[in-house]
Amino acid sequence: MESMTGYAFFEKNAEHFSYSVELKSLNSRYLEISVNLPKLLKNEENEMHGFLKSRFGRGKLELTVDIYDWVVTKPISVNADMIKKYYRQLDLIRRELGLPEPLRFESILSLDGTSQRERSVVSRKSRNDIYGTIARAAAKTIQMRKKEGAAIKRDVAAIIKEISGRITAIKIRAKSASQEKNELLKKRIDTLLGSRVDEARLYTEFAFLSDKLDINEEIVRLNDHLGKFNKLMQSGGQIGKKLDFIAQEMFREINTIGSKSGSSEIAHAVVDVKNHIEKIREHSRNIV
C-alpha cells in the first residue's frame, strides 16, 4: 500500500553551476504532473514529464529545478564598429550643444549592440547530473510514500477491527430487540382486544414486522465488504479508488441498518461505525 504524499529536496554542484531539485507529491484522483524549469532547461520539460510518469501511477506531482551560482565567466564579444559610430555621433552632439564635459567612454559601452555576452549552455555532463538527482528525488519520494502507506495500512486495519466488533454487537442486540418488540406488541394487542385476537392473523403480522425490521442481510453484506476490504489491502497496484468504493458500500449498508432499527443501543453503535467508515474513506483518498 502506497500513500500519495511525499517530498524530496537536493542541492548539488554541477560542472559550471549549482542547482537544486525539489519534488512534491500530493493527493489527486489522477496522475497530475507539473514541471518548473529555468530557461536553460525548458526544452527538457517533456522528457522530465515522461521520466516522472514512468515512476508514479497516481498523485499530484510538482518538480522544480533551479540553477544558480555560475562558477565560470561567460566570454564577452565587443562590437568595435558600433562603438566608433556611437562615439562619433555622441561627440558631434556634445560639440553642437556646447557641452564642456568630455564624452565618457564607459557610458558608450552600456548602449545596445556594443557588447554581447555568450549564452550559457548546460553541458551534457551537467544535464546527466541533473537527471541523476531527479531520479534520486523520485526514489526518495516513493520511499516516503510507501512509509506513510504502511502507517495508513496499520491504522485502517485497526479501524476495520473496531467496525467488525461493532457489527457483532449490533447483530446480538438486534436479535433480542426484535423479540422484545414482538412481545411488547403482543401484550398491547392483548390488552386492547383480549380474547378476540385472531392468532393466525396476529402471527402473520408479527412475521411481516420482523421481516421489515430484520437487518441480517445488511449485516451479512457489511461483513462481506469488510472481508473484501481486508483482502484488497494486502494486494498491490492502485487500490485507493477501489477501497473508497467498498467503503461507500459499507456506509450504505450501515445507514440501512440505522434506519431499520429502533434500538437506541444499535443507533449509537451505527453512529460509531459511520464515523469509522468516514475515517477509512479519508485514508482511501490518500492511497495510490
N, C-alpha and C positions, 0 to 999 in steps of 0.2 A: 504494500500500500504506500502510495506516494502523495505527499501534500503538494499544493501548487505555490506555496510560499517559500521563497529562498532569496539569498543575496550573496554577492561576491564582489570584492574590490581589490585591485592590484595596481601598484605603481612600479614602473621599471625604467631603466635607462637603455635606449637603443643605440645604434651606431652614431647618430648625429643629434639626438634629441632625447628628452624624457617624455614619458606618456603614462596615461592611466586608463584602466579598463574597469568599468562598473556594469554589473548585470543584476537587474532586479526581476523578481518573479512574483506575480500576484494572482489572485483568483480570477477566473474568467470561464464563461461557458464553452469557449472555443480556444484555439491557439491564436493569440494576437502577438505580433512581433513588431517592435519599432526600433529603428537603428539611428542613433545620433552620432554623426561623424564630422570631423573638421574638413575643410575644403580639400585638403591634400588627399583625403581618403574617400571622397564622395563617390568615386567610380567603383568602390568596393562594396557599396551598400547591398546590392542584390546577392553578392556572394556570401556576405556575412549573414544576411537574412536566411539563405538556404542552409548555411552552416548551423544556425540555431534550430531551424525547422527539422533537421535530421537528428537532433538530440532531444527535443522536447515534444511531447504529444499534446499537451494542453496547458493553458495558463496565459497570463498577460506578461510578456517579456519585454524589457526595455534595456537595450545595450547602448552604452555611451562610451566613446573613445575620445580622449583629449590628448593633444600634442603640445608640448611647451618646452622652454629652455633649450633652444638650439645651441649646440656647442661648437659649431663652425660658422665662420663669417662667409656669407654668400658674396661672390665676386660682383663688382660694380663696373659697368662699361660706361665711358664718358663720350658724349657726342660733341666733339670739338667744333665742328662746323656750326652747330646750333648755338653753342656758347658765343662764338665770334659774332654771329648775326645779332644775338641778344645784346651783346656789348656795344656794337656799333650803333644800333637803334636807340638804346637807352642813353648812351653818351651823347648822341645827337640831340635828343630831347632835353637832356640836362643843360647843354650849352644854349639851346634855344630859350630855355626858361631862365637862364642866367643863374643857375644854382651853383653856389661856391663849393659845396661838398663834392669830393671826388666819388666816382662810382665804385662801390664796394664789390669786389669780385665774388665773395661768398653769397651775396644776395642773388646773383645770377644763377648759381648752382641750384637754388631752390625752385627755379622755374621749370615748368613742364618740358620734358623732352631733352633736358641737358644731361641726365644720367638715368641709368636703368639697372636695378638690382636683379640678378638672375633668379628665376623662380625656384623655390625649394622643391625638392623631389625626394620621395620616400624610396630608399633603395630596396632591392629585393630582400636583402638580409634583414632589414628593419621590418619590412612587411611580414616576413615569415615569423619574426619575433612577436609581432603584434597578434598574429593569428594563434601562435602558441599560447600566448597569455589569455586570449579569448577562450581557447579550449580549456585552460585551467579554471577560468571563471565559470564556465559551463559545468565542469566536473564538480567544483565546489558547491555550486547552486543545487545541482542534482543531489549531492550528498546531504545538504541541509534539508531539501525537500523530503528525502527518504527518512531522515531522522525525525522530522516533525510528523511524517506519515505514520511511523511506528508508534509515536506518542498518541496520535489520534486513534490508532487501532486499539491500543490498550484502554483508552477512555471509552470508546464505543462498546468494546466487549463488556466492560463493567456496566454500562448503561443497559445493554441488552439483557444482562443477567438480572438487573433490577426490574426491567419490564416483565421478564419471564416470571419472576416471583410475584409481581402484582397480578398477573393474569391467573396464576394458580389460586391466589387468594380470592379473586373475583369469581372464579369458577365454583369454589367451595361455598362462598357466600350466596351466589346466585341460586344454587340448589336448595338451600334452606330458605331463602327468601321466597322462592316460588311456592314451597309447601306452606309457609306461613300465610301467604296471600290467599291460597286456596282455603285454608282453614278459617281464616278471618271472613272471607266472603261467604262460606257455608253457614257460619254462625249468624251472620247478618240476615241471610235469607231465611234461616230457620226462625229467627226472631220475628221477622216480618210476616212470613206466610205460614209458619207452623207446619201442620200435617198435610197441607195442600200442595207441598212441593213435589213436582214430578222428578223423581230420582234420575230417570234416564236423560231427561232434558237438562237437568242440573249438571250431570257429569259431562254431557256434550259441551255445555257452556264452559265448564272447567277446562276441558281439553282444548277448546278454542282459545281460552285466555292463556293457558300455559304455553301453547304454541306461539301465541303472539308475543309473549314475554320471554320466550326461550332464546338464550344467547349462545347456545352450544356451537352452532355453525360459525358464528363470528369468532368465537374463541379458537375453534379448530383452524380457521383460515389465518387468524392472527399468529398462532403458533407456527403455522406453515411458513408465513412470511419471515418470522424470526429465524427459522431454520435456513431459509434461502439467503437471508441477510448474512448470517454467520458463515455460510459456505462461500458466498461471494467475497467476503473479506479475506479469505485465505487464497483467493486466486490473484493472478497478476493482470497487467494491462490497465486500460482505462475503465475503472469501475465506479467512479464518482456519480455519474448520471444514473446508473443502474441502482446504486444504493439509495439515491434520493427518490427514485420511482417506488422502490419497495417500501421506503419509509412513508410515502404518501398513501400507499395501500394500507399500511398498518394504521395510519391515522384514520382512514375511512372506517375500518372495522371497529376501532375503539370508540369512535364517535357514534356508531350504530349501537354499540353496547350501552353507552351512556344514555342514549335516547330511549332504549327499551326498558332499562332497569329503573325502578322507583326507589331502590335502596340507597339511603344516604351513605352507607359504608362503601357501596360499589361506586357511587358518584365521586367520592373522594379519591378512590383508587384510580378511577378513569381520568381524573384531572392530573394525578401524578404521572400516569402513563403518557398522556398527551404532552406534558412538559418534557418528559424523557425523549419522546419521539421528535420534538422540536429541536432538542439538543443534537440528536442524531442527524437531522436534516442540515443543521448548521455545519456540522462536521463534513457531511457528504458533499456540500458545496465547495469545500476546500480540498477535495480528493481528486486526483487526476482521473 
